[in-house]
Structures are given as C-alpha cells and as structure tokens.
Amino acid sequence: MPRRAHLLAAVLALLCIAAFFFSTLWVELFGSAAAVARLKALIVMPGLLVLVPAIAVTGGSGAFLARGRKGRLVDTKLRRMPFIAANGLLVLVPCAVLLDRWAAAGSFDAAFYGLQALELAAGAANLVLMGLNFRDGLRLSGRLGPAPRPAAGPR
C-alpha cells in the first residue's frame, strides 16, 4: 500500500506542477488579463489544496519506503526531496498566492512579471527534480531498466 500511495501522490504532484507551469505559459502568451487572473485563482484554490498534500504524501511515503534501503538511487532521491519541498513551500506557494492577489487587483506591472518569472523558474526546477526522482523511483522498482552505460571512446 505505501508504494501505491507514493506512486499516486508523486504522479499527482508532478501533474499539478506541470499543469500549473504549462497553463501559466499558455495563458500569459495567448490569454487576456481576465484569463490570467482566473488561472491564478484556480492555481491557489483548488490547485494548492491538491498539490501541497500530494507533495507531503510523496515525501512521507518516500521516506517510509527508503527506510533500511541503501544505494546511490535511494540516496540521490532523498537528497533531492528537501530541495523540492523547500522550493514548493518557500517559493512556489508564496508566489502563487501573491500573483493571485496582484492579478485579482489587475496589477500587471513589472513586479508581477518579475515574480511570474521567478515562479516559472522555480516550477521548472521542481519539474526537473521531480522528474528525476520519478525516473529513479521507476528504476528502484524495476519498472525501468538501469541507466545506460556510456560507450567506450576511441582507443
């Protein structure tokens, strides 16, 4: 059961971050100010209500599953998790809340777009880190083969 909870929470968290990231890019490029404001509101509620528990369950179940396990992949996944969590809780959540407030007020100025750039960069970082953890988790479970070995160079 912990493995299934971990997998489902990880997939949900990864999908949330990806949806927030790509929908933000889309609406910023092609949407109106009202569409941006609506998206920001949806990211905060219900988005964060789904994302934050998904990340917490992923981290908690991952720590539980890692108990007693050793190896490079486990250590690497455990080292990434604090960065994912800190980035989410200290950067992404505050950015989402502040951007929602500014968008609702129609305050689309340089500060809004600067914070939007920071949020997109932090979101991209979390997507990469979560994707790497997902890949390594699949390798640990045997669902994905080991990493390919580099080919020998010319002699």
Backbone as CSV, one residue per row, in Angstrom:
resi,resn,N_x,N_y,N_z,CA_x,CA_y,CA_z,C_x,C_y,C_z
1,MET,0.798,-1.212,0.000,0.000,0.000,0.000,0.842,1.279,0.000
2,PRO,1.916,1.361,0.810,2.733,2.591,0.765,3.315,2.863,-0.620
3,ARG,3.670,1.802,-1.341,4.225,2.003,-2.688,3.183,2.615,-3.611
4,ARG,1.963,2.106,-3.534,0.902,2.630,-4.405,0.583,4.083,-4.018
5,ALA,0.505,4.384,-2.720,0.248,5.758,-2.276,1.364,6.681,-2.753
6,HIS,2.605,6.206,-2.656,3.749,7.003,-3.093,3.660,7.284,-4.592
7,LEU,3.385,6.264,-5.367,3.292,6.425,-6.812,2.160,7.384,-7.187
8,LEU,0.983,7.185,-6.611,-0.158,8.040,-6.943,0.084,9.493,-6.525
9,ALA,0.621,9.694,-5.332,0.892,11.061,-4.872,1.974,11.720,-5.731
10,ALA,3.002,10.963,-6.104,4.080,11.511,-6.938,3.559,11.906,-8.312
11,VAL,2.740,11.044,-8.899,2.166,11.357,-10.214,1.275,12.587,-10.111
12,LEU,0.442,12.647,-9.081,-0.446,13.791,-8.898,0.347,15.085,-8.713
13,ALA,1.387,15.053,-7.879,2.205,16.248,-7.649,2.895,16.685,-8.936
14,LEU,3.455,15.737,-9.664,4.145,16.062,-10.919,3.166,16.642,-11.935
15,LEU,1.980,16.051,-12.035,0.970,16.566,-12.964,0.490,17.965,-12.569
16,CYS,0.344,18.210,-11.273,-0.063,19.544,-10.814,0.967,20.598,-11.210
17,ILE,2.224,20.333,-10.894,3.283,21.293,-11.221,3.329,21.514,-12.734
18,ALA,3.251,20.444,-13.505,3.287,20.568,-14.971,2.079,21.355,-15.469
19,ALA,0.905,21.072,-14.928,-0.306,21.792,-15.352,-0.206,23.273,-15.009
20,PHE,0.259,23.583,-13.800,0.409,24.990,-13.407,1.410,25.681,-14.322
21,PHE,2.528,25.023,-14.584,3.601,25.610,-15.389,3.138,25.874,-16.820
22,PHE,2.630,24.846,-17.474,2.277,24.987,-18.890,1.022,25.831,-19.097
23,SER,0.073,25.769,-18.180,-1.111,26.626,-18.318,-0.738,28.086,-18.096
24,THR,0.213,28.344,-17.208,0.688,29.715,-16.998,1.351,30.235,-18.269
25,LEU,2.232,29.432,-18.852,2.874,29.862,-20.102,1.825,30.145,-21.171
26,TRP,0.867,29.236,-21.319,-0.165,29.367,-22.351,-0.987,30.634,-22.151
27,VAL,-1.482,30.832,-20.926,-2.366,31.978,-20.690,-1.593,33.299,-20.768
28,GLU,-0.336,33.293,-20.373,0.461,34.518,-20.482,0.713,34.871,-21.949
29,LEU,0.898,33.858,-22.784,1.163,34.114,-24.203,-0.102,34.414,-25.001
30,PHE,-1.208,33.746,-24.678,-2.384,33.825,-25.533,-3.654,34.302,-24.837
31,GLY,-3.623,34.477,-23.527,-4.836,34.819,-22.795,-4.957,36.301,-22.487
32,SER,-6.131,36.664,-22.045,-6.406,38.036,-21.633,-6.006,38.212,-20.166
33,ALA,-6.050,39.450,-19.706,-5.769,39.721,-18.296,-6.770,38.992,-17.408
34,ALA,-8.022,38.922,-17.846,-9.037,38.204,-17.071,-8.716,36.715,-17.007
35,ALA,-8.205,36.152,-18.093,-7.839,34.734,-18.103,-6.655,34.470,-17.180
36,VAL,-5.694,35.390,-17.169,-4.553,35.256,-16.260,-5.046,35.286,-14.816
37,ALA,-5.917,36.233,-14.500,-6.444,36.344,-13.135,-7.213,35.081,-12.749
38,ARG,-8.000,34.550,-13.661,-8.779,33.335,-13.365,-7.848,32.150,-13.131
39,LEU,-6.813,32.005,-13.958,-5.872,30.906,-13.783,-5.153,31.022,-12.444
40,LYS,-4.709,32.218,-12.106,-4.010,32.405,-10.830,-4.914,32.015,-9.665
41,ALA,-6.193,32.364,-9.756,-7.146,31.994,-8.696,-7.302,30.472,-8.632
42,LEU,-7.370,29.807,-9.773,-7.524,28.353,-9.796,-6.280,27.631,-9.280
43,ILE,-5.117,28.200,-9.547,-3.886,27.599,-9.034,-3.888,27.635,-7.509
44,VAL,-4.327,28.753,-6.935,-4.355,28.860,-5.475,-5.436,27.961,-4.893
45,MET,-6.644,28.021,-5.479,-7.737,27.208,-4.959,-8.540,26.663,-6.109
46,PRO,-8.527,25.437,-6.394,-8.187,24.293,-5.556,-6.779,23.742,-5.776
47,GLY,-5.973,24.362,-6.667,-4.674,23.810,-7.029,-3.759,23.492,-5.867
48,LEU,-3.526,24.482,-4.998,-2.623,24.242,-3.874,-3.214,23.256,-2.876
49,LEU,-4.539,23.196,-2.830,-5.208,22.245,-1.942,-4.935,20.808,-2.389
50,VAL,-4.632,20.617,-3.645,-4.283,19.298,-4.174,-2.769,19.093,-4.115
51,LEU,-2.010,20.102,-4.539,-0.558,19.969,-4.667,0.158,19.768,-3.333
52,VAL,-0.128,20.599,-2.350,0.624,20.544,-1.087,0.475,19.178,-0.407
53,PRO,-0.740,18.646,-0.253,-0.826,17.303,0.333,-0.165,16.222,-0.542
54,ALA,-0.240,16.377,-1.856,0.395,15.383,-2.733,1.895,15.362,-2.524
55,ILE,2.505,16.534,-2.396,3.954,16.586,-2.146,4.269,16.028,-0.766
56,ALA,3.436,16.340,0.229,3.667,15.831,1.583,3.558,14.303,1.618
57,VAL,2.537,13.753,0.968,2.376,12.293,0.940,3.529,11.658,0.175
58,THR,3.948,12.276,-0.919,5.076,11.740,-1.681,6.335,11.702,-0.821
59,GLY,6.619,12.798,-0.139,7.812,12.845,0.705,7.739,11.888,1.874
60,GLY,6.602,11.857,2.546,6.451,10.972,3.707,6.497,9.504,3.324
61,SER,5.778,9.132,2.283,5.781,7.736,1.858,7.139,7.346,1.278
62,GLY,7.795,8.295,0.622,9.131,8.016,0.094,10.132,7.771,1.210
63,ALA,10.057,8.574,2.265,10.943,8.367,3.414,10.651,7.013,4.067
64,PHE,9.365,6.659,4.157,8.984,5.365,4.728,9.538,4.221,3.878
65,LEU,9.386,4.322,2.571,9.858,3.264,1.677,11.387,3.164,1.667
66,ALA,12.069,4.274,1.937,13.527,4.280,1.895,14.160,3.723,3.175
67,ARG,13.361,3.563,4.233,13.915,3.044,5.488,14.619,1.716,5.250
68,GLY,15.841,1.639,5.710,16.583,0.398,5.605,17.148,0.110,4.224
69,ARG,16.828,0.933,3.249,17.374,0.719,1.906,18.637,1.545,1.743
70,LYS,19.552,1.013,1.020,20.806,1.706,0.751,21.022,1.730,-0.748
71,GLY,21.880,2.615,-1.164,22.243,2.662,-2.572,22.220,4.077,-3.111
72,ARG,22.867,4.222,-4.238,23.019,5.530,-4.869,21.678,6.151,-5.233
73,LEU,20.764,5.374,-5.819,19.474,5.932,-6.239,18.653,6.402,-5.044
74,VAL,18.624,5.616,-3.987,17.872,6.000,-2.787,18.469,7.271,-2.198
75,ASP,19.792,7.310,-2.066,20.458,8.491,-1.505,20.200,9.731,-2.359
76,THR,20.248,9.569,-3.662,20.028,10.701,-4.570,18.602,11.224,-4.439
77,LYS,17.632,10.306,-4.407,16.232,10.724,-4.253,16.035,11.455,-2.924
78,LEU,16.618,10.922,-1.860,16.468,11.547,-0.542,17.140,12.920,-0.488
79,ARG,18.237,13.102,-1.231,18.898,14.418,-1.260,18.087,15.445,-2.042
80,ARG,17.337,15.003,-3.054,16.536,15.935,-3.857,15.295,16.425,-3.113
81,MET,14.716,15.573,-2.284,13.427,15.888,-1.665,13.412,17.199,-0.870
82,PRO,14.423,17.507,-0.052,14.364,18.785,0.667,14.339,19.991,-0.270
83,PHE,15.023,19.895,-1.398,15.015,20.997,-2.367,13.634,21.141,-3.009
84,ILE,13.015,20.013,-3.340,11.680,20.042,-3.925,10.693,20.654,-2.938
85,ALA,10.743,20.188,-1.697,9.815,20.683,-0.679,10.052,22.158,-0.373
86,ALA,11.311,22.540,-0.176,11.620,23.939,0.127,11.237,24.850,-1.027
87,ASN,11.542,24.438,-2.234,11.188,25.222,-3.412,9.677,25.388,-3.496
88,GLY,8.954,24.320,-3.224,7.494,24.383,-3.261,6.914,25.270,-2.176
89,LEU,7.356,25.039,-0.941,6.756,25.760,0.187,7.282,27.183,0.368
90,LEU,8.538,27.415,0.034,9.132,28.741,0.267,9.107,29.651,-0.957
91,VAL,8.951,29.068,-2.153,8.943,29.882,-3.371,7.601,29.763,-4.099
92,LEU,7.225,28.548,-4.487,6.047,28.386,-5.342,4.734,28.785,-4.663
93,VAL,4.527,28.344,-3.427,3.264,28.688,-2.745,3.149,30.197,-2.505
94,PRO,4.169,30.844,-1.927,4.039,32.302,-1.750,3.885,33.053,-3.077
95,CYS,4.614,32.626,-4.102,4.473,33.271,-5.413,3.052,33.125,-5.927
96,ALA,2.494,31.922,-5.817,1.141,31.675,-6.314,0.122,32.564,-5.597
97,VAL,0.250,32.681,-4.291,-0.698,33.487,-3.516,-0.560,34.965,-3.865
98,LEU,0.660,35.446,-3.920,0.881,36.866,-4.232,0.467,37.187,-5.668
99,LEU,0.808,36.331,-6.609,0.413,36.562,-8.001,-1.101,36.542,-8.151
100,ASP,-1.774,35.673,-7.407,-3.239,35.643,-7.430,-3.806,36.974,-6.943
101,ARG,-3.267,37.479,-5.851,-3.755,38.758,-5.304,-3.512,39.904,-6.282
102,TRP,-2.315,39.943,-6.848,-1.998,41.018,-7.785,-2.847,40.924,-9.043
103,ALA,-3.036,39.715,-9.547,-3.844,39.539,-10.763,-5.299,39.918,-10.494
104,ALA,-5.822,39.545,-9.337,-7.206,39.889,-8.986,-7.385,41.401,-8.911
105,ALA,-6.328,42.108,-8.512,-6.374,43.562,-8.424,-6.044,44.228,-9.762
106,GLY,-5.699,43.432,-10.771,-5.352,43.984,-12.075,-3.985,44.621,-12.111
107,SER,-3.130,44.238,-11.194,-1.804,44.831,-11.078,-0.782,44.022,-11.881
108,PHE,-0.809,44.224,-13.196,0.098,43.510,-14.086,1.262,44.430,-14.445
109,ASP,2.146,44.619,-13.501,3.274,45.531,-13.691,4.581,44.741,-13.701
110,ALA,5.685,45.450,-13.635,6.995,44.801,-13.684,7.188,43.852,-12.507
111,ALA,6.696,44.220,-11.332,6.818,43.338,-10.169,6.064,42.034,-10.404
112,PHE,4.855,42.121,-10.987,4.072,40.916,-11.293,4.855,40.002,-12.218
113,TYR,5.381,40.562,-13.309,6.076,39.729,-14.279,7.431,39.249,-13.780
114,GLY,8.076,40.013,-12.916,9.309,39.537,-12.285,9.037,38.347,-11.383
115,LEU,7.982,38.454,-10.573,7.604,37.347,-9.695,7.119,36.152,-10.521
116,GLN,6.424,36.443,-11.623,5.969,35.374,-12.515,7.168,34.621,-13.088
117,ALA,8.220,35.337,-13.455,9.436,34.705,-13.977,10.088,33.826,-12.903
118,LEU,10.140,34.332,-11.664,10.687,33.542,-10.560,9.859,32.268,-10.350
119,GLU,8.533,32.403,-10.381,7.659,31.248,-10.194,7.868,30.225,-11.308
120,LEU,7.987,30.681,-12.537,8.214,29.760,-13.655,9.570,29.064,-13.534
121,ALA,10.594,29.793,-13.119,11.918,29.182,-12.938,11.886,28.142,-11.820
122,ALA,11.234,28.466,-10.717,11.128,27.521,-9.598,10.279,26.317,-10.000
123,GLY,9.228,26.557,-10.763,8.395,25.461,-11.245,9.165,24.543,-12.179
124,ALA,9.960,25.133,-13.061,10.777,24.329,-13.972,11.795,23.499,-13.194
125,ALA,12.401,24.103,-12.182,13.359,23.367,-11.351,12.677,22.188,-10.660
126,ASN,11.485,22.426,-10.105,10.778,21.333,-9.445,10.353,20.258,-10.445
127,LEU,9.950,20.657,-11.637,9.606,19.658,-12.654,10.797,18.756,-12.964
128,VAL,11.965,19.356,-13.111,13.171,18.577,-13.417,13.501,17.649,-12.246
129,LEU,13.538,18.199,-11.019,13.891,17.386,-9.853,12.875,16.267,-9.613
130,MET,11.592,16.591,-9.745,10.560,15.577,-9.553,10.613,14.528,-10.664
131,GLY,10.899,14.963,-11.874,11.037,14.024,-12.981,12.208,13.074,-12.766
132,LEU,13.321,13.597,-12.266,14.479,12.746,-11.975,14.146,11.760,-10.857
133,ASN,13.444,12.232,-9.824,13.045,11.319,-8.749,12.079,10.254,-9.262
134,PHE,11.178,10.644,-10.146,10.231,9.689,-10.721,10.989,8.607,-11.502
135,ARG,11.921,9.047,-12.329,12.730,8.107,-13.110,13.503,7.159,-12.192
136,ASP,14.136,7.717,-11.164,14.912,6.879,-10.253,14.017,5.936,-9.455
137,GLY,12.809,6.388,-9.129,11.867,5.515,-8.451,11.458,4.349,-9.337
138,LEU,11.254,4.604,-10.614,10.937,3.519,-11.547,12.099,2.541,-11.663
139,ARG,13.307,3.064,-11.609,14.480,2.173,-11.652,14.560,1.340,-10.383
140,LEU,14.290,1.950,-9.234,14.319,1.211,-7.973,13.266,0.113,-7.935
141,SER,12.118,0.378,-8.521,11.031,-0.602,-8.502,11.207,-1.680,-9.559
142,GLY,12.162,-1.507,-10.469,12.378,-2.479,-11.521,11.501,-2.250,-12.743
143,ARG,10.712,-1.179,-12.742,9.835,-0.890,-13.887,10.589,-0.223,-15.030
144,LEU,11.770,0.253,-14.749,12.606,0.891,-15.758,13.998,0.304,-15.595
145,GLY,14.615,-0.026,-16.683,15.944,-0.635,-16.623,16.979,0.303,-16.029
146,PRO,18.149,-0.228,-15.755,19.217,0.619,-15.197,19.656,1.676,-16.203
147,ALA,20.335,2.665,-15.703,20.847,3.733,-16.558,21.813,3.139,-17.576
148,PRO,21.743,3.629,-18.818,22.676,3.107,-19.827,24.104,3.482,-19.479
149,ARG,24.994,2.574,-19.775,26.420,2.829,-19.521,26.993,3.600,-20.701
150,PRO,27.876,4.547,-20.422,28.484,5.292,-21.529,29.312,4.352,-22.415
151,ALA,29.246,4.633,-23.697,30.023,3.833,-24.645,31.495,4.135,-24.489
152,ALA,32.315,3.145,-24.719,33.757,3.339,-24.640,34.188,4.233,-25.797
153,GLY,35.053,5.155,-25.510,35.551,6.082,-26.521,36.597,5.430,-27.402
154,PRO,37.094,6.172,-28.381,38.145,5.644,-29.262,39.402,5.355,-28.472
155,ARG,40.086,4.334,-28.902,41.321,3.944,-28.179,42.522,4.326,-28.947
